[in-house]
Amino acid sequence: MKDVRRAMTDTELVAELNRLESQNELGRCEELRLQIVRDELVCRQSESRPPVGM
């Protein structure tokens, strides 16, 4: 399993998000990983946006 914040590309993060969200049941580890993946995607999106007013 790759490190979400360092080793995964945006495409891999989206694939992991889809995989986790499509599961019927998540264990505690998978729930935590899903939250980390979501947080990382939001963080990357906010970093790629130019500041408001520029």
Order of alpha helices (4+ residues) and beta strands (2+ residues): alpha-alpha
